[in-house]
Amino acid sequence: MKSKQIDRRIMLKGLGSVCIGLPLLEEMISPPKTHGAIKDIPIRAFNVFFGLGIPSLLQKEGYEGVLEPLKPLKNKLLIMRDVDQVRCDVSGTNAHFDGATGSFTAMPAGGEAKAGGPSIDQLVKHAYHPNGMPADMVPTLIGGTYFRRSRVGRYLHSYNLDGTVAGIMQEKPRDLFDRVFGFVNVGDVVDSRKRRLKRSVLDSVINQYKYFKGANSPLGSASKTRVSEHLERIREYELRAFELKTKNENTPQRPPRSKILHGGQADPGGQGVDISLKELTNEWRLMAELYALSIKMDRVRFGSITFLAAGERIRLSGDYYYNDRKVFEFNDSRQLNAGGDQGCSHEWWHKFNENKPNSQLRAHAHMKMREVAYFLSLLDAEIESNGKTILENSMITISTESGDGRHNDAKRELSGVFHAITSANGRFKTGHILDVAEEGIDVYNTMVHALGSKKRLGPNSREFRQINSILS
């Protein structure tokens, strides 16, 4: 029996406009009017930042070195080496801040808490949504797991057209959950004041859920099952984020504080914090899963996510495994034979030497790529109506702050900065590792131009230079 078609933008809505997006269902796909016609895929752009960088020499090893965890996704990534961000150098600071603020903007910082211009995700957003996002969407989602604070540019990587931050940084999984799901509009109040939802977000959509599961549902049996699994997944993340005691509890207590440090405690005088690999990755992976879920449910299309800040200072400990292979045993403080900031992983980058094994740095960089790959893989697990995954259909840009961690040469630090990008629905030449040898500003402008933005990064007097080597 032919199912009734429903619009992809349909939502399960509870009283007060709490929105729980539906997964993509067969009933949401438009019947082809011409051969091969498919329903439009939304434009999405997200920036993924990881701290401290990958020295250019290690990048040249490709997927056989520290980039190994990205290898399963190699056909869906374009790795861009030798990208120059020297124009981001600001006198009196260092590459940790300069390079980080220049990531995704290609401009020198405009101040302690301001970039020198917009980030690429916001240029694309403005091109498609100049009047703002629909009311049921988060305008820009910014999240991450990090500890080094000082200047905002170290950890926040999404900026408005004027260089101001594009949103509040969510550094706790439960806060990100609240940002996406846990608020309700109070009627039609003009000033859009909001109050926090005190119960499970799923309690607000129970009647709609029953309808979609019932005899009068427009959904087929397969789609009914997907809806059930989808809502169960939301509940699972909610339980983890809020540490609810039971699945039937209607008024859960507020969740306890995250088990890792946040706020000022996370950066006590810049001296660094002790943390185990398990503590770090548990927090990050819940954050990554919630962020990916927000994208899958079409609650957000633009933003950034950070795994460890620029110039990150942590004293990491614990055994590191990849694919059941023990890669390394982290114990930064003992291996550096120092405490405080001198005992942090940050120091391995400053000690980088082309003529030495750099075992500790390699292990840290490899681990960072494992966690970046974890987030990307979540988006690669969801197939959309054109037969491609969300990862393939989106412009996901991955970058960092420096090409070399030594502070004695700004050009060395801000040249050769690692970049990777996904296909953006066929616009970019994925499946390759390219030595681009171009300025970041030209690479970024080529990217946003390919996605339809008429605005450019940098001064108006700068001529647009398209980097054809990265285009499909």
Stockholm file with secondary structure:
# STOCKHOLM 1.0

chainA/1-472         MKSKQIDRRIMLKGLGSVCIGLPLLEEMISPPKTHGAIKDIPIRAFNVFFGLGIPSLLQKEGYEGVLEPLKPLKNKLLIMRDVDQVRCDVSGTNAHFDGATGSFTAMPAGGEAKAGGPSIDQLVKHAYHPNGMPADMVPTLIGGTYFRRSRVGRYLHSYNLDGTVAGIMQEKPRDLFDRVFGFVNVGDVVDSRKRRLKRSVLDSVINQYKYFKGANSPLGSASKTRVSEHLERIREYELRAFELKTKNENTPQRPPRSKILHGGQADPGGQGVDISLKELTNEWRLMAELYALSIKMDRVRFGSITFLAAGERIRLSGDYYYNDRKVFEFNDSRQLNAGGDQGCSHEWWHKFNENKPNSQLRAHAHMKMREVAYFLSLLDAEIESNGKTILENSMITISTESGDGRHNDAKRELSGVFHAITSANGRFKTGHILDVAEEGIDVYNTMVHALGSKKRLGPNSREFRQINSILS
#=GR chainA/1-472 SS CCCCCCCTTCEEEETTTEEEECCCCGGGSCCCSSTTCCCCCCCCEEEEEESSCCCHHHHTTGGGTTTGGGGGGGGGCEEEEEEECGGGCCTTSCHHHHHHHHTTTCSCCCBTTBCSSCCHHHHHHHHHCTTCCCTTSCSCEEEEECCCCSSGGGTCCCBCTTSSBSSCEECSHHHHHHHHHSEEECTTCTTCCEEECCSCGGGGGHHHHHHHHSTTCSSCHHHHHHHHHHHHHHHHHHHHHHTCSCTTCSSCCCCCCCSSCCGGGGSGGGCCEEEEHHHHHHHHHHHHHHHHHHHHTTSCSEEEEEESCTTCCEEEEEEEEETTEEEEEEEHHHHHTCCGGGGSTHHHHHTCCTTSCCHHHHHHHHHHHHHHHHHHHHHTTCBCTTSSBHHHHSEEEEECSCSCCCTTCHHHHHSSEEEEECCTTTTBCCSEEEEEEEEHHHHHHHHHHHTTCCCCSSCTTSCCCCCGGGBC
#=GC SS_cons         CCCCCCCTTCEEEETTTEEEECCCCGGGSCCCSSTTCCCCCCCCEEEEEESSCCCHHHHTTGGGTTTGGGGGGGGGCEEEEEEECGGGCCTTSCHHHHHHHHTTTCSCCCBTTBCSSCCHHHHHHHHHCTTCCCTTSCSCEEEEECCCCSSGGGTCCCBCTTSSBSSCEECSHHHHHHHHHSEEECTTCTTCCEEECCSCGGGGGHHHHHHHHSTTCSSCHHHHHHHHHHHHHHHHHHHHHHTCSCTTCSSCCCCCCCSSCCGGGGSGGGCCEEEEHHHHHHHHHHHHHHHHHHHHTTSCSEEEEEESCTTCCEEEEEEEEETTEEEEEEEHHHHHTCCGGGGSTHHHHHTCCTTSCCHHHHHHHHHHHHHHHHHHHHHTTCBCTTSSBHHHHSEEEEECSCSCCCTTCHHHHHSSEEEEECCTTTTBCCSEEEEEEEEHHHHHHHHHHHTTCCCCSSCTTSCCCCCGGGBC
//
